Amino acid sequence: MKLNEMELQTLRHLIMANDTTSCKMSAYAQQAQTPEIRQYFEKAAQTAADAKTELMGFLK
């Protein structure tokens, strides 16, 4: 499927947003004081990374 310019721009924006979210959640996880909070942020980081990977699949 060929994406138009608007769809491509939106897709890039979503990919960057998920990348930023993943990085921030990982940083928050490293700073967490309790295992529960650390696990929460690690899971959020992984979810964002997975979403980024899935979205990047549309660029192929």
Secondary structure, 3 states (H helix, E strand, C coil): CCCCHHHHHHHHHHHHHHHHHHHHHHHHHHHCCCHHHHHHHHHHHHHHHHHHHHHHHHHC
